[in-house]
Amino acid sequence: MNITIISDVFGKENNGTTITIRRLIDGLKKRGHNVTLVSTFKTKEKGYITLERRHFGIFDNYITNKNHVELAKPDKKILTEAIKNSDIVHIVLPFKTGVLASKICKELCVPFTTAFHCQPENFSGNIGLQNLPFLNRYLYFRFKNKLYKRASRVHCPSQFIANELKKHGYKTKNYVISNGVIPIFKKMNVKKPKNLKNKFVILYVARFSKEKMHKILLKAAALSKYKENLHLIFAGCGPLKEKFKTYAKTHNVSLELNFYNKETLAKVINYSDLYVHPSEIEIEAISCLEALSCGLVPVISNSKRSATTQFALSKKNLFENRNSKDLASKIDYFIENPMEKEKLSKKYVYYSKQFSIDNSIDKMIKMFEDEINESKTSKRRK
């Protein structure tokens, strides 16, 4: 198949959307498909078409530099040229470039699928308004009205978000497909660095932003009976980095902040003792799945707005959302019960196999084929 992927966001692997797209492209190419990506990504490599980035005036520094995100500026001529010879187009995000691409697909009678990677609460959470239901309802409506009303099929990374779309009146056929874990994330024998030899290492991988709730983990570490023995690792980047440093220093919490490539991250996961995921807004949380695939036991927020709760294999793997005291008690429990943690580790290695990237790519191809076949049938009827 000639597959064209349209994404308003793509660049460094510092966000889930970029990581997901890279893995999708790699997986499709390995199966012999011809893949073209249209985004802001600048490269001479074959298969990439570059759009200019959008500018946001006085907000440009916050969006582009602090959040490390560039949004594509739609260009009808470029998009038309990319789309016209495609067997299928996959539109990743409901922003201006994706919306224009969907209209061009309709004009050219080129079949297209979409994805739902951007939870409205991610927007409202960044400005501290995630608890305003009418705002989130409006964003679901706006996304539907701008893009998804024209789509037949949507890739949903979790059953949770598929249910949310149905709840908000989306009439699409929702394909629940994990973003997929690549083989490098597996259980390995990795020794801790010497400076951490006697520390209980807690890892959290997420962008440094409000809705990811890093501060809940920082507070929990400060409340733990074993505070002096804890070492937190926050893997990622984002606008709140300096605030985390200040809080940790003020409360005497051992904290390390780093951005890792996937090879190094796999090693960090394997020498960590516990994975904590306090985020209250998640469509899937591939970072949590990567940790589970390495046998790292999680403690996850029980937020009703997060799909990550599905990964809890016992009650001890969940803590009350935004409750640092409850999280501290769960951390202390796993420190005091290493045998139970080891049993859960083995269970998680087995459990996570269902989320392999190979399974996900197979399901994505099936979705593309379903859309192409339905489009052919529709054309014959006309």
TALIN-V168731 format. One record per residue. RES is the residue in one small letter. PSI is psi in degrees with one decimal (none if undefined). NEAR is the number of other ideal C-beta (glycine too) atoms within 8 Angstrom. D_FIRST is the distance of its C-alpha to the first C-alpha in whole Angstrom. Layout:
BEGIN
res=RES psi=PSI near=NEAR d_first=D_FIRST
res=RES psi=PSI near=NEAR d_first=D_FIRST
END
This chain:
BEGIN
res=m psi=146.4 near=8 d_first=0
res=n psi=106.8 near=10 d_first=4
res=i psi=125.3 near=15 d_first=6
res=t psi=126.2 near=14 d_first=10
res=i psi=129.5 near=14 d_first=12
res=i psi=122.9 near=15 d_first=16
res=s psi=127.1 near=16 d_first=19
res=d psi=-22.3 near=12 d_first=22
res=v psi=127.0 near=16 d_first=23
res=f psi=135.6 near=11 d_first=22
res=g psi=-126.0 near=11 d_first=24
res=k psi=151.6 near=5 d_first=27
res=e psi=60.6 near=8 d_first=26
res=n psi=13.0 near=10 d_first=29
res=n psi=154.3 near=10 d_first=27
res=g psi=-33.0 near=10 d_first=25
res=t psi=-48.0 near=13 d_first=23
res=t psi=-45.4 near=13 d_first=22
res=i psi=-44.1 near=11 d_first=22
res=t psi=-44.7 near=12 d_first=20
res=i psi=-43.9 near=14 d_first=17
res=r psi=-44.1 near=9 d_first=18
res=r psi=-35.5 near=12 d_first=17
res=l psi=-46.5 near=11 d_first=14
res=i psi=-48.2 near=12 d_first=13
res=d psi=-44.5 near=8 d_first=14
res=g psi=-40.2 near=14 d_first=13
res=l psi=-40.7 near=13 d_first=9
res=k psi=-37.6 near=9 d_first=10
res=k psi=-25.8 near=7 d_first=12
res=r psi=9.9 near=8 d_first=10
res=g psi=8.5 near=4 d_first=8
res=h psi=150.1 near=10 d_first=5
res=n psi=116.7 near=7 d_first=6
res=v psi=132.9 near=11 d_first=8
res=t psi=132.3 near=13 d_first=11
res=l psi=129.8 near=14 d_first=14
res=v psi=117.1 near=15 d_first=17
res=s psi=-167.8 near=16 d_first=20
res=t psi=-4.0 near=13 d_first=23
res=f psi=125.7 near=9 d_first=23
res=k psi=118.2 near=4 d_first=24
res=t psi=156.1 near=6 d_first=23
res=k psi=-3.4 near=2 d_first=22
res=e psi=141.1 near=5 d_first=20
res=k psi=142.7 near=3 d_first=16
res=g psi=7.5 near=8 d_first=14
res=y psi=128.3 near=10 d_first=16
res=i psi=128.8 near=10 d_first=18
res=t psi=132.3 near=9 d_first=21
res=l psi=153.5 near=13 d_first=23
res=e psi=157.7 near=8 d_first=27
res=r psi=154.4 near=10 d_first=28
res=r psi=149.9 near=9 d_first=31
res=h psi=146.3 near=5 d_first=34
res=f psi=28.2 near=8 d_first=37
res=g psi=-126.3 near=5 d_first=40
res=i psi=-17.3 near=4 d_first=43
res=f psi=0.3 near=7 d_first=40
res=d psi=-42.2 near=10 d_first=38
res=n psi=-41.9 near=7 d_first=39
res=y psi=-45.8 near=9 d_first=39
res=i psi=-47.4 near=11 d_first=35
res=t psi=-45.5 near=12 d_first=34
res=n psi=-50.4 near=8 d_first=36
res=k psi=-36.9 near=9 d_first=38
res=n psi=-4.2 near=12 d_first=35
res=h psi=43.5 near=11 d_first=33
res=v psi=131.6 near=9 d_first=30
res=e psi=129.5 near=9 d_first=29
res=l psi=137.8 near=13 d_first=27
res=a psi=143.7 near=18 d_first=25
res=k psi=119.2 near=10 d_first=27
res=p psi=140.8 near=11 d_first=25
res=d psi=108.9 near=8 d_first=24
res=k psi=-39.7 near=8 d_first=23
res=k psi=-47.3 near=6 d_first=23
res=i psi=-44.9 near=10 d_first=20
res=l psi=-41.9 near=15 d_first=18
res=t psi=-44.0 near=10 d_first=18
res=e psi=-38.5 near=8 d_first=17
res=a psi=-34.7 near=12 d_first=14
res=i psi=-34.3 near=14 d_first=13
res=k psi=-31.6 near=8 d_first=14
res=n psi=17.1 near=4 d_first=11
res=s psi=145.0 near=12 d_first=8
res=d psi=-33.3 near=7 d_first=6
res=i psi=143.7 near=15 d_first=8
res=v psi=135.7 near=15 d_first=10
res=h psi=117.2 near=14 d_first=12
res=i psi=121.9 near=15 d_first=16
res=v psi=-38.9 near=14 d_first=18
res=l psi=152.2 near=13 d_first=22
res=p psi=39.8 near=10 d_first=24
res=f psi=-172.1 near=10 d_first=25
res=k psi=-44.4 near=11 d_first=26
res=t psi=-43.2 near=17 d_first=23
res=g psi=-40.1 near=16 d_first=20
res=v psi=-46.2 near=12 d_first=23
res=l psi=-40.1 near=11 d_first=22
res=a psi=-40.0 near=16 d_first=19
res=s psi=-37.6 near=14 d_first=19
res=k psi=-40.0 near=9 d_first=21
res=i psi=-40.6 near=13 d_first=19
res=c psi=-43.1 near=13 d_first=16
res=k psi=-42.6 near=8 d_first=19
res=e psi=-39.6 near=6 d_first=20
res=l psi=-0.8 near=9 d_first=17
res=c psi=40.3 near=7 d_first=16
res=v psi=124.4 near=11 d_first=13
res=p psi=144.8 near=11 d_first=12
res=f psi=152.2 near=13 d_first=13
res=t psi=167.6 near=16 d_first=14
res=t psi=174.7 near=17 d_first=17
res=a psi=157.8 near=12 d_first=19
res=f psi=89.1 near=12 d_first=22
res=h psi=-8.7 near=10 d_first=23
res=c psi=98.2 near=10 d_first=27
res=q psi=129.5 near=10 d_first=30
res=p psi=-34.3 near=11 d_first=32
res=e psi=-20.3 near=11 d_first=35
res=n psi=-38.3 near=10 d_first=33
res=f psi=-57.7 near=9 d_first=34
res=s psi=-32.1 near=13 d_first=38
res=g psi=-35.2 near=13 d_first=38
res=n psi=-23.6 near=10 d_first=38
res=i psi=15.8 near=6 d_first=41
res=g psi=20.7 near=6 d_first=43
res=l psi=24.0 near=8 d_first=42
res=q psi=-15.4 near=12 d_first=40
res=n psi=17.3 near=4 d_first=43
res=l psi=96.0 near=8 d_first=43
res=p psi=-38.1 near=6 d_first=41
res=f psi=-33.2 near=6 d_first=41
res=l psi=-43.8 near=10 d_first=40
res=n psi=-39.4 near=12 d_first=37
res=r psi=-40.4 near=9 d_first=37
res=y psi=-42.1 near=8 d_first=36
res=l psi=-40.0 near=11 d_first=33
res=y psi=-43.2 near=12 d_first=32
res=f psi=-44.0 near=10 d_first=33
res=r psi=-45.1 near=8 d_first=32
res=f psi=-43.5 near=12 d_first=28
res=k psi=-46.0 near=12 d_first=28
res=n psi=-34.2 near=6 d_first=29
res=k psi=-40.1 near=8 d_first=27
res=l psi=-55.7 near=13 d_first=24
res=y psi=-17.9 near=14 d_first=23
res=k psi=-22.3 near=7 d_first=25
res=r psi=-7.9 near=7 d_first=22
res=a psi=148.9 near=13 d_first=20
res=s psi=-37.8 near=7 d_first=19
res=r psi=138.2 near=13 d_first=18
res=v psi=131.7 near=15 d_first=19
res=h psi=117.4 near=13 d_first=18
res=c psi=118.6 near=15 d_first=22
res=p psi=-10.1 near=16 d_first=23
res=s psi=158.8 near=12 d_first=26
res=q psi=-32.5 near=9 d_first=28
res=f psi=-50.6 near=10 d_first=30
res=i psi=-28.9 near=14 d_first=28
res=a psi=-41.4 near=11 d_first=27
res=n psi=-38.1 near=8 d_first=30
res=e psi=-41.0 near=10 d_first=31
res=l psi=-42.9 near=15 d_first=29
res=k psi=-42.4 near=9 d_first=30
res=k psi=-32.0 near=6 d_first=33
res=h psi=18.0 near=10 d_first=33
res=g psi=17.4 near=7 d_first=32
res=y psi=132.3 near=10 d_first=28
res=k psi=13.6 near=4 d_first=27
res=t psi=161.7 near=11 d_first=23
res=k psi=114.8 near=6 d_first=21
res=n psi=120.5 near=11 d_first=22
res=y psi=109.8 near=11 d_first=20
res=v psi=108.2 near=8 d_first=22
res=i psi=120.6 near=12 d_first=20
res=s psi=149.3 near=13 d_first=22
res=n psi=-20.4 near=11 d_first=20
res=g psi=139.0 near=15 d_first=21
res=v psi=129.2 near=12 d_first=24
res=i psi=156.4 near=8 d_first=23
res=p psi=-23.2 near=6 d_first=25
res=i psi=-23.9 near=7 d_first=27
res=f psi=92.1 near=12 d_first=29
res=k psi=163.8 near=8 d_first=31
res=k psi=127.1 near=8 d_first=35
res=m psi=157.6 near=8 d_first=37
res=n psi=98.8 near=4 d_first=40
res=v psi=125.6 near=7 d_first=41
res=k psi=144.8 near=5 d_first=44
res=k psi=149.7 near=9 d_first=45
res=p psi=150.5 near=7 d_first=46
res=k psi=-37.4 near=5 d_first=50
res=n psi=-11.8 near=4 d_first=51
res=l psi=7.3 near=10 d_first=49
res=k psi=-39.8 near=7 d_first=51
res=n psi=17.9 near=4 d_first=53
res=k psi=149.6 near=10 d_first=51
res=f psi=108.9 near=10 d_first=49
res=v psi=124.4 near=13 d_first=45
res=i psi=125.3 near=16 d_first=43
res=l psi=143.0 near=15 d_first=40
res=y psi=125.1 near=14 d_first=38
res=v psi=113.4 near=10 d_first=35
res=a psi=157.6 near=14 d_first=34
res=r psi=142.8 near=10 d_first=34
res=f psi=78.2 near=14 d_first=38
res=s psi=166.0 near=12 d_first=38
res=k psi=-48.0 near=8 d_first=40
res=e psi=-12.0 near=12 d_first=38
res=k psi=-11.9 near=11 d_first=38
res=m psi=39.7 near=12 d_first=41
res=h psi=-33.7 near=13 d_first=42
res=k psi=-28.7 near=8 d_first=46
res=i psi=-40.9 near=13 d_first=46
res=l psi=-39.5 near=15 d_first=45
res=l psi=-43.9 near=15 d_first=48
res=k psi=-40.2 near=10 d_first=50
res=a psi=-41.2 near=14 d_first=50
res=a psi=-38.8 near=14 d_first=50
res=a psi=-26.4 near=10 d_first=54
res=l psi=-15.0 near=9 d_first=55
res=s psi=144.9 near=11 d_first=54
res=k psi=-23.1 near=5 d_first=57
res=y psi=29.0 near=10 d_first=55
res=k psi=-44.7 near=11 d_first=55
res=e psi=-20.0 near=4 d_first=56
res=n psi=-4.1 near=8 d_first=54
res=l psi=146.9 near=14 d_first=51
res=h psi=119.4 near=11 d_first=48
res=l psi=139.0 near=16 d_first=45
res=i psi=117.6 near=14 d_first=42
res=f psi=112.1 near=13 d_first=40
res=a psi=121.4 near=13 d_first=37
res=g psi=-159.7 near=10 d_first=35
res=c psi=167.1 near=8 d_first=36
res=g psi=178.3 near=12 d_first=37
res=p psi=-14.3 near=8 d_first=40
res=l psi=11.0 near=10 d_first=42
res=k psi=-49.6 near=10 d_first=43
res=e psi=-34.4 near=6 d_first=46
res=k psi=-38.8 near=7 d_first=47
res=f psi=-42.6 near=15 d_first=46
res=k psi=-45.3 near=10 d_first=48
res=t psi=-45.0 near=8 d_first=51
res=y psi=-46.2 near=11 d_first=51
res=a psi=-41.9 near=13 d_first=51
res=k psi=-42.5 near=7 d_first=54
res=t psi=-36.3 near=6 d_first=56
res=h psi=12.1 near=9 d_first=56
res=n psi=45.4 near=7 d_first=56
res=v psi=129.0 near=12 d_first=52
res=s psi=115.1 near=8 d_first=51
res=l psi=137.2 near=12 d_first=47
res=e psi=129.0 near=8 d_first=45
res=l psi=124.5 near=9 d_first=42
res=n psi=153.4 near=7 d_first=39
res=f psi=122.2 near=6 d_first=35
res=y psi=147.3 near=8 d_first=34
res=n psi=168.1 near=6 d_first=31
res=k psi=-32.8 near=10 d_first=29
res=e psi=-45.3 near=7 d_first=31
res=t psi=-39.7 near=8 d_first=34
res=l psi=-40.8 near=12 d_first=33
res=a psi=-37.8 near=14 d_first=33
res=k psi=-42.0 near=10 d_first=36
res=v psi=-43.3 near=12 d_first=38
res=i psi=-43.5 near=14 d_first=36
res=n psi=-19.6 near=13 d_first=38
res=y psi=-0.4 near=11 d_first=41
res=s psi=159.6 near=13 d_first=42
res=d psi=-24.3 near=7 d_first=44
res=l psi=145.6 near=15 d_first=42
res=y psi=125.8 near=15 d_first=39
res=v psi=130.9 near=14 d_first=40
res=h psi=88.8 near=15 d_first=38
res=p psi=-2.7 near=13 d_first=40
res=s psi=138.2 near=14 d_first=38
res=e psi=-1.3 near=13 d_first=38
res=i psi=108.2 near=12 d_first=35
res=e psi=135.3 near=13 d_first=32
res=i psi=-34.5 near=12 d_first=28
res=e psi=-50.6 near=13 d_first=28
res=a psi=72.8 near=14 d_first=29
res=i psi=-28.9 near=14 d_first=27
res=s psi=-36.3 near=11 d_first=30
res=c psi=-42.8 near=14 d_first=32
res=l psi=-38.3 near=14 d_first=29
res=e psi=-39.4 near=14 d_first=29
res=a psi=-44.6 near=15 d_first=33
res=l psi=-37.6 near=15 d_first=33
res=s psi=-23.6 near=15 d_first=31
res=c psi=1.7 near=14 d_first=34
res=g psi=13.6 near=11 d_first=36
res=l psi=122.4 near=14 d_first=38
res=v psi=134.0 near=12 d_first=40
res=p psi=155.9 near=15 d_first=39
res=v psi=119.3 near=15 d_first=41
res=i psi=139.7 near=15 d_first=39
res=s psi=139.0 near=17 d_first=41
res=n psi=26.8 near=10 d_first=41
res=s psi=136.9 near=12 d_first=40
res=k psi=-9.2 near=5 d_first=39
res=r psi=20.0 near=9 d_first=36
res=s psi=136.2 near=14 d_first=34
res=a psi=-14.4 near=13 d_first=32
res=t psi=-20.9 near=14 d_first=33
res=t psi=-24.1 near=11 d_first=36
res=q psi=-18.4 near=8 d_first=34
res=f psi=1.5 near=12 d_first=34
res=a psi=119.1 near=11 d_first=38
res=l psi=-9.3 near=8 d_first=39
res=s psi=167.0 near=6 d_first=43
res=k psi=-28.3 near=5 d_first=45
res=k psi=-13.8 near=9 d_first=46
res=n psi=2.9 near=12 d_first=42
res=l psi=148.1 near=12 d_first=43
res=f psi=158.3 near=13 d_first=45
res=e psi=126.4 near=9 d_first=46
res=n psi=131.9 near=9 d_first=44
res=r psi=9.9 near=8 d_first=46
res=n psi=96.0 near=9 d_first=49
res=s psi=-33.8 near=11 d_first=50
res=k psi=-44.0 near=8 d_first=52
res=d psi=-40.1 near=9 d_first=50
res=l psi=-41.9 near=16 d_first=48
res=a psi=-39.7 near=13 d_first=51
res=s psi=-35.6 near=9 d_first=52
res=k psi=-38.5 near=12 d_first=49
res=i psi=-47.2 near=17 d_first=48
res=d psi=-37.8 near=11 d_first=52
res=y psi=-46.6 near=9 d_first=51
res=f psi=-26.8 near=15 d_first=49
res=i psi=-39.1 near=10 d_first=51
res=e psi=-13.4 near=6 d_first=54
res=n psi=66.6 near=8 d_first=52
res=p psi=-30.2 near=8 d_first=50
res=m psi=-42.0 near=6 d_first=50
res=e psi=-38.8 near=9 d_first=48
res=k psi=-38.5 near=12 d_first=45
res=e psi=-40.2 near=8 d_first=45
res=k psi=-43.2 near=8 d_first=44
res=l psi=-35.5 near=12 d_first=42
res=s psi=-46.1 near=12 d_first=40
res=k psi=-39.6 near=9 d_first=39
res=k psi=-40.1 near=9 d_first=38
res=y psi=-34.4 near=15 d_first=35
res=v psi=-43.8 near=13 d_first=34
res=y psi=-46.0 near=7 d_first=33
res=y psi=-39.1 near=9 d_first=32
res=s psi=-11.5 near=11 d_first=30
res=k psi=-29.5 near=8 d_first=28
res=q psi=-15.7 near=7 d_first=26
res=f psi=21.8 near=11 d_first=24
res=s psi=150.9 near=10 d_first=22
res=i psi=-34.1 near=11 d_first=19
res=d psi=-43.8 near=8 d_first=18
res=n psi=-40.9 near=11 d_first=19
res=s psi=-42.9 near=14 d_first=17
res=i psi=-41.5 near=14 d_first=14
res=d psi=-42.9 near=8 d_first=14
res=k psi=-35.1 near=10 d_first=15
res=m psi=-43.1 near=13 d_first=13
res=i psi=-40.3 near=11 d_first=10
res=k psi=-41.6 near=9 d_first=12
res=m psi=-44.5 near=13 d_first=13
res=f psi=-45.5 near=13 d_first=9
res=e psi=-39.3 near=8 d_first=9
res=d psi=-42.8 near=9 d_first=13
res=e psi=-42.5 near=14 d_first=12
res=i psi=-45.7 near=12 d_first=10
res=n psi=-40.4 near=8 d_first=13
res=e psi=-37.3 near=10 d_first=16
res=s psi=-41.5 near=10 d_first=15
res=k psi=-42.7 near=8 d_first=14
res=t psi=-42.0 near=8 d_first=18
res=s psi=-40.2 near=8 d_first=19
res=k psi=-38.7 near=8 d_first=19
res=r psi=-37.3 near=6 d_first=20
res=r psi=-31.2 near=5 d_first=23
res=k psi=none near=4 d_first=24
END
